[in-house]
């Protein structure tokens, strides 16, 4: 007899602090990674290369979009001095 519980992996990810969309991304990423490993095991290096490059493009685009929307910034005092307009003497 089956009984419902909250021990499934998606419930645990939600309890960990991820929202539903982030949980879905975790599942898609795991599926893509396991699929790439499966292709690699069976000797499909060209397909694997395309999959990995596509995955890296998607991840880097998502990371850049997230960083663009965040308010978190690094302080770079040396860069600020370098980019400052030169003073006229």
Backbone as XML, in Angstrom:
<?xml version="1.0"?>
<chain id="A" units="angstrom">
  <residue number="1" name="UNK">
    <atom name="N" x="0.831" y="-1.173" z="0.000"/>
    <atom name="CA" x="0.000" y="0.000" z="0.000"/>
    <atom name="C" x="0.882" y="1.244" z="0.000"/>
  </residue>
  <residue number="2" name="UNK">
    <atom name="N" x="0.647" y="2.136" z="-0.908"/>
    <atom name="CA" x="1.439" y="3.354" z="-1.031"/>
    <atom name="C" x="0.835" y="4.468" z="-0.182"/>
  </residue>
  <residue number="3" name="UNK">
    <atom name="N" x="1.713" y="5.184" z="0.500"/>
    <atom name="CA" x="1.262" y="6.334" z="1.287"/>
    <atom name="C" x="2.095" y="7.547" z="0.894"/>
  </residue>
  <residue number="4" name="UNK">
    <atom name="N" x="1.471" y="8.703" z="0.813"/>
    <atom name="CA" x="2.227" y="9.905" z="0.429"/>
    <atom name="C" x="3.160" y="10.338" z="1.558"/>
  </residue>
  <residue number="5" name="UNK">
    <atom name="N" x="4.288" y="10.896" z="1.172"/>
    <atom name="CA" x="5.213" y="11.444" z="2.155"/>
    <atom name="C" x="5.942" y="12.644" z="1.554"/>
  </residue>
  <residue number="6" name="UNK">
    <atom name="N" x="6.775" y="13.264" z="2.358"/>
    <atom name="CA" x="7.528" y="14.441" z="1.913"/>
    <atom name="C" x="9.020" y="14.130" z="1.796"/>
  </residue>
  <residue number="7" name="UNK">
    <atom name="N" x="9.348" y="12.867" z="1.514"/>
    <atom name="CA" x="10.752" y="12.461" z="1.417"/>
    <atom name="C" x="11.259" y="12.412" z="-0.027"/>
  </residue>
  <residue number="8" name="UNK">
    <atom name="N" x="10.436" y="12.765" z="-0.992"/>
    <atom name="CA" x="10.885" y="12.774" z="-2.380"/>
    <atom name="C" x="11.909" y="13.883" z="-2.582"/>
  </residue>
  <residue number="9" name="UNK">
    <atom name="N" x="12.752" y="13.695" z="-3.586"/>
    <atom name="CA" x="13.860" y="14.626" z="-3.793"/>
    <atom name="C" x="13.366" y="16.048" z="-4.065"/>
  </residue>
  <residue number="10" name="UNK">
    <atom name="N" x="12.258" y="16.219" z="-4.763"/>
    <atom name="CA" x="11.797" y="17.578" z="-5.041"/>
    <atom name="C" x="11.308" y="18.261" z="-3.764"/>
  </residue>
  <residue number="11" name="UNK">
    <atom name="N" x="10.734" y="17.515" z="-2.838"/>
    <atom name="CA" x="10.343" y="18.097" z="-1.557"/>
    <atom name="C" x="11.570" y="18.490" z="-0.737"/>
  </residue>
  <residue number="12" name="UNK">
    <atom name="N" x="12.585" y="17.658" z="-0.797"/>
    <atom name="CA" x="13.812" y="17.966" z="-0.052"/>
    <atom name="C" x="14.508" y="19.193" z="-0.624"/>
  </residue>
  <residue number="13" name="UNK">
    <atom name="N" x="14.503" y="19.351" z="-1.950"/>
    <atom name="CA" x="15.093" y="20.545" z="-2.561"/>
    <atom name="C" x="14.301" y="21.797" z="-2.190"/>
  </residue>
  <residue number="14" name="UNK">
    <atom name="N" x="12.986" y="21.682" z="-2.139"/>
    <atom name="CA" x="12.162" y="22.813" z="-1.724"/>
    <atom name="C" x="12.436" y="23.173" z="-0.269"/>
  </residue>
  <residue number="15" name="UNK">
    <atom name="N" x="12.588" y="22.166" z="0.588"/>
    <atom name="CA" x="12.913" y="22.420" z="1.990"/>
    <atom name="C" x="14.312" y="23.003" z="2.149"/>
  </residue>
  <residue number="16" name="UNK">
    <atom name="N" x="15.198" y="22.695" z="1.203"/>
    <atom name="CA" x="16.559" y="23.218" z="1.215"/>
    <atom name="C" x="16.581" y="24.718" z="0.936"/>
  </residue>
  <residue number="17" name="UNK">
    <atom name="N" x="15.507" y="25.228" z="0.314"/>
    <atom name="CA" x="15.416" y="26.660" z="0.058"/>
    <atom name="C" x="15.247" y="27.026" z="-1.403"/>
  </residue>
  <residue number="18" name="UNK">
    <atom name="N" x="15.226" y="26.035" z="-2.288"/>
    <atom name="CA" x="15.031" y="26.325" z="-3.702"/>
    <atom name="C" x="13.545" y="26.537" z="-3.978"/>
  </residue>
  <residue number="19" name="UNK">
    <atom name="N" x="13.251" y="27.355" z="-4.982"/>
    <atom name="CA" x="11.853" y="27.487" z="-5.386"/>
    <atom name="C" x="11.555" y="26.445" z="-6.460"/>
  </residue>
  <residue number="20" name="UNK">
    <atom name="N" x="10.329" y="26.394" z="-6.936"/>
    <atom name="CA" x="9.929" y="25.361" z="-7.894"/>
    <atom name="C" x="10.723" y="25.461" z="-9.193"/>
  </residue>
  <residue number="21" name="UNK">
    <atom name="N" x="10.985" y="26.669" z="-9.654"/>
    <atom name="CA" x="11.733" y="26.849" z="-10.900"/>
    <atom name="C" x="13.175" y="26.370" z="-10.747"/>
  </residue>
  <residue number="22" name="UNK">
    <atom name="N" x="13.814" y="26.699" z="-9.634"/>
    <atom name="CA" x="15.184" y="26.258" z="-9.397"/>
    <atom name="C" x="15.265" y="24.741" z="-9.256"/>
  </residue>
  <residue number="23" name="UNK">
    <atom name="N" x="14.256" y="24.147" z="-8.634"/>
    <atom name="CA" x="14.207" y="22.698" z="-8.515"/>
    <atom name="C" x="14.122" y="22.053" z="-9.894"/>
  </residue>
  <residue number="24" name="UNK">
    <atom name="N" x="13.329" y="22.643" z="-10.765"/>
    <atom name="CA" x="13.205" y="22.143" z="-12.132"/>
    <atom name="C" x="14.540" y="22.249" z="-12.871"/>
  </residue>
  <residue number="25" name="UNK">
    <atom name="N" x="15.262" y="23.349" z="-12.681"/>
    <atom name="CA" x="16.569" y="23.514" z="-13.317"/>
    <atom name="C" x="17.542" y="22.457" z="-12.813"/>
  </residue>
  <residue number="26" name="UNK">
    <atom name="N" x="17.483" y="22.134" z="-11.532"/>
    <atom name="CA" x="18.346" y="21.087" z="-10.992"/>
    <atom name="C" x="18.049" y="19.757" z="-11.683"/>
  </residue>
  <residue number="27" name="UNK">
    <atom name="N" x="16.769" y="19.433" z="-11.853"/>
    <atom name="CA" x="16.407" y="18.185" z="-12.530"/>
    <atom name="C" x="16.855" y="18.185" z="-13.994"/>
  </residue>
  <residue number="28" name="UNK">
    <atom name="N" x="16.655" y="19.290" z="-14.705"/>
    <atom name="CA" x="17.091" y="19.377" z="-16.108"/>
    <atom name="C" x="18.607" y="19.248" z="-16.211"/>
  </residue>
  <residue number="29" name="UNK">
    <atom name="N" x="19.329" y="19.899" z="-15.313"/>
    <atom name="CA" x="20.789" y="19.827" z="-15.345"/>
    <atom name="C" x="21.278" y="18.414" z="-15.068"/>
  </residue>
  <residue number="30" name="UNK">
    <atom name="N" x="20.680" y="17.774" z="-14.084"/>
    <atom name="CA" x="21.074" y="16.395" z="-13.778"/>
    <atom name="C" x="20.771" y="15.469" z="-14.956"/>
  </residue>
  <residue number="31" name="UNK">
    <atom name="N" x="19.632" y="15.670" z="-15.601"/>
    <atom name="CA" x="19.284" y="14.848" z="-16.767"/>
    <atom name="C" x="20.266" y="15.072" z="-17.903"/>
  </residue>
  <residue number="32" name="UNK">
    <atom name="N" x="20.625" y="16.329" z="-18.138"/>
    <atom name="CA" x="21.592" y="16.637" z="-19.193"/>
    <atom name="C" x="22.959" y="16.053" z="-18.902"/>
  </residue>
  <residue number="33" name="UNK">
    <atom name="N" x="23.393" y="16.166" z="-17.654"/>
    <atom name="CA" x="24.692" y="15.627" z="-17.273"/>
    <atom name="C" x="24.721" y="14.110" z="-17.390"/>
  </residue>
  <residue number="34" name="UNK">
    <atom name="N" x="23.696" y="13.448" z="-16.901"/>
    <atom name="CA" x="23.643" y="11.991" z="-17.007"/>
    <atom name="C" x="23.521" y="11.538" z="-18.461"/>
  </residue>
  <residue number="35" name="UNK">
    <atom name="N" x="22.787" y="12.296" z="-19.263"/>
    <atom name="CA" x="22.704" y="11.979" z="-20.692"/>
    <atom name="C" x="24.051" y="12.121" z="-21.374"/>
  </residue>
  <residue number="36" name="UNK">
    <atom name="N" x="24.802" y="13.168" z="-21.012"/>
    <atom name="CA" x="26.140" y="13.360" z="-21.591"/>
    <atom name="C" x="27.084" y="12.235" z="-21.184"/>
  </residue>
  <residue number="37" name="UNK">
    <atom name="N" x="26.994" y="11.802" z="-19.935"/>
    <atom name="CA" x="27.824" y="10.673" z="-19.482"/>
    <atom name="C" x="27.458" y="9.414" z="-20.252"/>
  </residue>
  <residue number="38" name="UNK">
    <atom name="N" x="26.159" y="9.201" z="-20.462"/>
    <atom name="CA" x="25.728" y="8.037" z="-21.236"/>
    <atom name="C" x="26.245" y="8.072" z="-22.662"/>
  </residue>
  <residue number="39" name="UNK">
    <atom name="N" x="26.208" y="9.247" z="-23.286"/>
    <atom name="CA" x="26.748" y="9.371" z="-24.641"/>
    <atom name="C" x="28.255" y="9.133" z="-24.658"/>
  </residue>
  <residue number="40" name="UNK">
    <atom name="N" x="28.945" y="9.615" z="-23.634"/>
    <atom name="CA" x="30.378" y="9.443" z="-23.570"/>
    <atom name="C" x="30.741" y="7.970" z="-23.409"/>
  </residue>
  <residue number="41" name="UNK">
    <atom name="N" x="29.972" y="7.253" z="-22.599"/>
    <atom name="CA" x="30.257" y="5.837" z="-22.370"/>
    <atom name="C" x="30.125" y="5.041" z="-23.663"/>
  </residue>
  <residue number="42" name="UNK">
    <atom name="N" x="29.172" y="5.401" z="-24.490"/>
    <atom name="CA" x="28.950" y="4.658" z="-25.730"/>
    <atom name="C" x="29.715" y="5.234" z="-26.915"/>
  </residue>
  <residue number="43" name="UNK">
    <atom name="N" x="30.648" y="6.159" z="-26.683"/>
    <atom name="CA" x="31.569" y="6.607" z="-27.716"/>
    <atom name="C" x="31.039" y="7.644" z="-28.679"/>
  </residue>
  <residue number="44" name="UNK">
    <atom name="N" x="30.132" y="8.476" z="-28.279"/>
    <atom name="CA" x="29.607" y="9.523" z="-29.153"/>
    <atom name="C" x="30.244" y="10.858" z="-28.774"/>
  </residue>
  <residue number="45" name="UNK">
    <atom name="N" x="31.542" y="11.000" z="-29.058"/>
    <atom name="CA" x="32.257" y="12.186" z="-28.627"/>
    <atom name="C" x="31.755" y="13.471" z="-29.314"/>
  </residue>
  <residue number="46" name="UNK">
    <atom name="N" x="31.380" y="13.405" z="-30.568"/>
    <atom name="CA" x="30.917" y="14.604" z="-31.265"/>
    <atom name="C" x="29.593" y="15.097" z="-30.681"/>
  </residue>
  <residue number="47" name="UNK">
    <atom name="N" x="28.690" y="14.173" z="-30.433"/>
    <atom name="CA" x="27.410" y="14.546" z="-29.839"/>
    <atom name="C" x="27.645" y="15.096" z="-28.437"/>
  </residue>
  <residue number="48" name="UNK">
    <atom name="N" x="28.542" y="14.458" z="-27.705"/>
    <atom name="CA" x="28.870" y="14.920" z="-26.357"/>
    <atom name="C" x="29.434" y="16.334" z="-26.390"/>
  </residue>
  <residue number="49" name="UNK">
    <atom name="N" x="30.311" y="16.621" z="-27.334"/>
    <atom name="CA" x="30.892" y="17.961" z="-27.441"/>
    <atom name="C" x="29.806" y="18.998" z="-27.700"/>
  </residue>
  <residue number="50" name="UNK">
    <atom name="N" x="28.867" y="18.688" z="-28.585"/>
    <atom name="CA" x="27.778" y="19.626" z="-28.872"/>
    <atom name="C" x="26.909" y="19.830" z="-27.646"/>
  </residue>
  <residue number="51" name="UNK">
    <atom name="N" x="26.602" y="18.763" z="-26.949"/>
    <atom name="CA" x="25.773" y="18.852" z="-25.747"/>
    <atom name="C" x="26.479" y="19.685" z="-24.679"/>
  </residue>
  <residue number="52" name="UNK">
    <atom name="N" x="27.759" y="19.443" z="-24.455"/>
    <atom name="CA" x="28.489" y="20.178" z="-23.434"/>
    <atom name="C" x="28.626" y="21.662" z="-23.780"/>
  </residue>
  <residue number="53" name="UNK">
    <atom name="N" x="28.909" y="21.967" z="-25.039"/>
    <atom name="CA" x="29.016" y="23.374" z="-25.447"/>
    <atom name="C" x="27.669" y="24.065" z="-25.299"/>
  </residue>
  <residue number="54" name="UNK">
    <atom name="N" x="26.595" y="23.405" z="-25.703"/>
    <atom name="CA" x="25.260" y="23.984" z="-25.547"/>
    <atom name="C" x="24.932" y="24.204" z="-24.075"/>
  </residue>
  <residue number="55" name="UNK">
    <atom name="N" x="25.262" y="23.238" z="-23.243"/>
    <atom name="CA" x="25.017" y="23.365" z="-21.812"/>
    <atom name="C" x="25.810" y="24.529" z="-21.221"/>
  </residue>
  <residue number="56" name="UNK">
    <atom name="N" x="27.069" y="24.660" z="-21.601"/>
    <atom name="CA" x="27.885" y="25.768" z="-21.097"/>
    <atom name="C" x="27.349" y="27.119" z="-21.544"/>
  </residue>
  <residue number="57" name="UNK">
    <atom name="N" x="26.857" y="27.197" z="-22.765"/>
    <atom name="CA" x="26.273" y="28.451" z="-23.258"/>
    <atom name="C" x="25.034" y="28.806" z="-22.450"/>
  </residue>
  <residue number="58" name="UNK">
    <atom name="N" x="24.190" y="27.831" z="-22.208"/>
    <atom name="CA" x="22.959" y="28.083" z="-21.442"/>
    <atom name="C" x="23.290" y="28.494" z="-20.009"/>
  </residue>
  <residue number="59" name="UNK">
    <atom name="N" x="24.218" y="27.788" z="-19.375"/>
    <atom name="CA" x="24.581" y="28.099" z="-17.990"/>
    <atom name="C" x="25.222" y="29.482" z="-17.893"/>
  </residue>
  <residue number="60" name="UNK">
    <atom name="N" x="26.128" y="29.807" z="-18.816"/>
    <atom name="CA" x="26.777" y="31.118" z="-18.749"/>
    <atom name="C" x="25.789" y="32.242" z="-19.021"/>
  </residue>
  <residue number="61" name="UNK">
    <atom name="N" x="24.842" y="32.020" z="-19.930"/>
    <atom name="CA" x="23.823" y="33.029" z="-20.202"/>
    <atom name="C" x="22.931" y="33.236" z="-18.988"/>
  </residue>
  <residue number="62" name="UNK">
    <atom name="N" x="22.523" y="32.153" z="-18.347"/>
    <atom name="CA" x="21.684" y="32.257" z="-17.149"/>
    <atom name="C" x="22.440" y="32.942" z="-16.015"/>
  </residue>
  <residue number="63" name="UNK">
    <atom name="N" x="23.716" y="32.608" z="-15.848"/>
    <atom name="CA" x="24.511" y="33.235" z="-14.790"/>
    <atom name="C" x="24.688" y="34.727" z="-15.056"/>
  </residue>
  <residue number="64" name="UNK">
    <atom name="N" x="24.953" y="35.096" z="-16.296"/>
    <atom name="CA" x="25.103" y="36.512" z="-16.628"/>
    <atom name="C" x="23.808" y="37.269" z="-16.410"/>
  </residue>
  <residue number="65" name="UNK">
    <atom name="N" x="22.687" y="36.668" z="-16.766"/>
    <atom name="CA" x="21.394" y="37.318" z="-16.561"/>
    <atom name="C" x="21.118" y="37.498" z="-15.072"/>
  </residue>
  <residue number="66" name="UNK">
    <atom name="N" x="21.444" y="36.493" z="-14.299"/>
    <atom name="CA" x="21.216" y="36.585" z="-12.848"/>
    <atom name="C" x="22.110" y="37.642" z="-12.210"/>
  </residue>
  <residue number="67" name="UNK">
    <atom name="N" x="23.373" y="37.703" z="-12.634"/>
    <atom name="CA" x="24.279" y="38.718" z="-12.103"/>
    <atom name="C" x="23.849" y="40.122" z="-12.518"/>
  </residue>
  <residue number="68" name="UNK">
    <atom name="N" x="23.331" y="40.243" z="-13.721"/>
    <atom name="CA" x="22.877" y="41.548" z="-14.205"/>
    <atom name="C" x="21.710" y="42.063" z="-13.367"/>
  </residue>
  <residue number="69" name="UNK">
    <atom name="N" x="20.831" y="41.164" z="-12.956"/>
    <atom name="CA" x="19.649" y="41.547" z="-12.188"/>
    <atom name="C" x="19.939" y="41.716" z="-10.699"/>
  </residue>
  <residue number="70" name="UNK">
    <atom name="N" x="21.052" y="41.192" z="-10.214"/>
    <atom name="CA" x="21.341" y="41.268" z="-8.784"/>
    <atom name="C" x="21.936" y="42.622" z="-8.431"/>
  </residue>
  <residue number="71" name="UNK">
    <atom name="N" x="21.857" y="42.955" z="-7.165"/>
    <atom name="CA" x="22.434" y="44.210" z="-6.684"/>
    <atom name="C" x="23.810" y="43.990" z="-6.088"/>
  </residue>
  <residue number="72" name="UNK">
    <atom name="N" x="24.284" y="42.770" z="-6.106"/>
    <atom name="CA" x="25.578" y="42.440" z="-5.544"/>
    <atom name="C" x="26.682" y="42.922" z="-6.472"/>
  </residue>
  <residue number="73" name="UNK">
    <atom name="N" x="27.638" y="43.647" z="-5.922"/>
    <atom name="CA" x="28.743" y="44.178" z="-6.713"/>
    <atom name="C" x="30.044" y="43.988" z="-5.943"/>
  </residue>
  <residue number="74" name="UNK">
    <atom name="N" x="31.131" y="43.829" z="-6.681"/>
    <atom name="CA" x="32.460" y="43.766" z="-6.091"/>
    <atom name="C" x="33.095" y="45.148" z="-6.158"/>
  </residue>
  <residue number="75" name="UNK">
    <atom name="N" x="33.778" y="45.506" z="-5.114"/>
    <atom name="CA" x="34.484" y="46.776" z="-5.114"/>
    <atom name="C" x="35.864" y="46.573" z="-5.738"/>
  </residue>
  <residue number="76" name="UNK">
    <atom name="N" x="36.193" y="47.430" z="-6.670"/>
    <atom name="CA" x="37.491" y="47.387" z="-7.343"/>
    <atom name="C" x="38.133" y="48.768" z="-7.264"/>
  </residue>
  <residue number="77" name="UNK">
    <atom name="N" x="38.800" y="49.102" z="-6.153"/>
    <atom name="CA" x="39.362" y="50.443" z="-6.042"/>
    <atom name="C" x="40.446" y="50.712" z="-7.079"/>
  </residue>
  <residue number="78" name="UNK">
    <atom name="N" x="41.244" y="49.720" z="-7.436"/>
    <atom name="CA" x="42.304" y="49.928" z="-8.413"/>
    <atom name="C" x="41.716" y="50.181" z="-9.799"/>
  </residue>
  <residue number="79" name="UNK">
    <atom name="N" x="40.675" y="49.461" z="-10.144"/>
    <atom name="CA" x="40.023" y="49.654" z="-11.433"/>
    <atom name="C" x="39.362" y="51.025" z="-11.501"/>
  </residue>
  <residue number="80" name="UNK">
    <atom name="N" x="38.790" y="51.446" z="-10.398"/>
    <atom name="CA" x="38.152" y="52.762" z="-10.367"/>
    <atom name="C" x="39.187" y="53.864" z="-10.613"/>
  </residue>
  <residue number="81" name="UNK">
    <atom name="N" x="40.368" y="53.746" z="-10.004"/>
    <atom name="CA" x="41.431" y="54.738" z="-10.224"/>
    <atom name="C" x="41.936" y="54.684" z="-11.654"/>
  </residue>
  <residue number="82" name="UNK">
    <atom name="N" x="42.021" y="53.491" z="-12.204"/>
    <atom name="CA" x="42.512" y="53.339" z="-13.564"/>
    <atom name="C" x="41.544" y="53.972" z="-14.566"/>
  </residue>
  <residue number="83" name="UNK">
    <atom name="N" x="40.249" y="53.831" z="-14.329"/>
    <atom name="CA" x="39.245" y="54.346" z="-15.261"/>
    <atom name="C" x="38.875" y="55.796" z="-14.993"/>
  </residue>
  <residue number="84" name="UNK">
    <atom name="N" x="39.388" y="56.382" z="-13.922"/>
    <atom name="CA" x="39.060" y="57.766" z="-13.619"/>
    <atom name="C" x="39.664" y="58.686" z="-14.688"/>
  </residue>
  <residue number="85" name="UNK">
    <atom name="N" x="38.996" y="59.783" z="-14.925"/>
    <atom name="CA" x="39.497" y="60.730" z="-15.910"/>
    <atom name="C" x="40.788" y="61.356" z="-15.396"/>
  </residue>
  <residue number="86" name="UNK">
    <atom name="N" x="41.763" y="61.491" z="-16.289"/>
    <atom name="CA" x="43.040" y="62.064" z="-15.847"/>
    <atom name="C" x="42.854" y="63.531" z="-15.465"/>
  </residue>
  <residue number="87" name="UNK">
    <atom name="N" x="43.517" y="63.917" z="-14.410"/>
    <atom name="CA" x="43.422" y="65.301" z="-13.972"/>
    <atom name="C" x="44.315" y="66.173" z="-14.840"/>
  </residue>
  <residue number="88" name="UNK">
    <atom name="N" x="43.872" y="67.366" z="-15.101"/>
    <atom name="CA" x="44.683" y="68.295" z="-15.920"/>
    <atom name="C" x="45.603" y="69.070" z="-14.997"/>
  </residue>
  <residue number="89" name="UNK">
    <atom name="N" x="46.849" y="69.132" z="-15.362"/>
    <atom name="CA" x="47.855" y="69.797" z="-14.523"/>
    <atom name="C" x="48.382" y="71.025" z="-15.199"/>
  </residue>
</chain>
